Amino acid sequence: MKRKNEAQRKRDTAFRDMVREWLESLGCRYSSDGGDYRYNYVLETKFGTLHITPQPGWVACRFDEAATKAAAVVGCCSRVGKMNYHPYPIRNKGEVTSTFRAFQFWLGNVKPELCEVQP
């Protein structure tokens, strides 16, 4: 795998920060108790509790309980409840915002009213 250059790392970090700010603006509960892998935010959805951790360039998500209904609707792993968002590499500053909007839409499959929220 090719190592990321400084510009790519900055774009990935900007994406992570946008996701964090948006989750906080929604009132997502911050949780420091994520077990071995720290899921920082908690969002109640129609499929159950979703734990979310924004990373530089991607977002880790996991349901409390592996929900087969969620697996069928949004494509999470029914065995462990993971549902991560891995966008294509963010190639320029303009793509930071479009990638963030795509994440909003993606998360809207879990909690539809979120896809209309503006940061």
C-alpha positions in Angstrom: 0.0 0.0 0.0 1.3 3.4 -1.0 2.1 5.7 2.0 0.0 8.9 2.3 1.7 12.2 1.7 1.2 15.2 4.0 -1.5 16.7 1.8 -3.5 13.4 1.9 -3.1 13.2 5.6 -4.4 16.8 6.0 -7.5 16.0 3.8 -8.2 12.8 5.7 -7.9 14.7 9.1 -10.2 17.5 7.8 -12.8 14.8 6.9 -12.6 13.2 10.3 -13.0 16.7 12.0 -16.0 17.5 9.8 -17.6 14.2 10.9 -16.9 14.8 14.6 -18.3 18.3 14.5 -21.5 17.1 12.7 -22.0 14.3 15.2 -21.6 16.7 18.1 -24.0 19.2 16.5 -26.6 16.3 16.3 -26.2 15.8 20.0 -24.6 12.4 19.7 -23.6 11.2 23.1 -19.8 11.1 23.6 -18.6 7.8 25.1 -15.1 7.1 26.4 -16.1 3.5 27.2 -15.7 1.7 23.9 -13.9 -1.4 25.1 -10.8 -2.6 23.4 -11.6 -0.4 20.3 -12.7 3.1 21.3 -16.0 4.0 19.7 -16.3 7.7 20.6 -19.9 8.6 19.7 -23.2 6.9 20.4 -26.2 7.4 18.1 -29.6 5.8 18.8 -31.1 4.5 15.5 -34.1 2.6 14.4 -31.9 -0.5 14.4 -30.5 0.0 17.9 -27.5 1.8 19.3 -24.8 2.7 16.8 -21.2 3.4 18.0 -19.2 5.7 15.7 -15.6 6.6 15.6 -14.4 9.1 13.0 -10.9 8.2 11.7 -8.7 10.2 9.3 -10.2 9.2 5.9 -12.8 6.7 7.1 -15.4 6.1 9.9 -15.7 3.0 12.1 -19.3 2.0 13.1 -20.7 -0.8 15.2 -24.1 -1.7 16.5 -24.4 -2.9 20.1 -26.0 -6.1 19.0 -25.6 -7.6 15.6 -28.9 -6.8 14.0 -30.0 -8.9 11.1 -32.5 -6.2 10.2 -29.8 -3.6 9.9 -27.6 -6.1 8.0 -30.4 -6.5 5.4 -31.1 -2.8 5.1 -27.8 -1.0 5.4 -25.3 -3.8 4.7 -23.6 -4.2 8.1 -22.0 -7.5 9.1 -24.9 -9.5 10.8 -22.4 -11.5 12.8 -20.6 -8.7 14.6 -22.7 -5.6 13.8 -19.8 -3.6 12.1 -20.6 -1.2 9.4 -17.6 0.9 8.4 -17.5 3.7 5.9 -14.5 3.6 3.6 -14.6 6.3 0.9 -12.3 6.5 -2.0 -9.1 8.4 -1.4 -9.8 12.1 -0.9 -7.8 13.6 -3.7 -8.3 17.3 -3.2 -9.8 19.9 -0.8 -13.1 20.0 -2.7 -13.5 16.3 -2.2 -13.4 16.6 1.6 -16.8 18.2 1.6 -18.3 15.9 -1.0 -17.0 12.8 0.9 -18.5 14.2 4.1 -21.8 14.6 2.3 -21.6 11.1 1.0 -21.1 9.9 4.6 -24.2 11.9 5.7 -26.2 10.1 3.0 -24.7 6.7 3.9 -25.6 7.2 7.6 -29.0 8.4 6.5 -29.7 4.7 5.5 -29.5 3.9 9.2 -31.2 7.1 10.5 -33.0 8.6 7.5 -33.6 12.1 9.0 -29.8 12.6 9.3 -29.3 12.7 5.5 -31.0 16.1 5.5 -28.9 17.7 8.3 -26.5 20.4 7.3 -23.2 20.8 9.2 
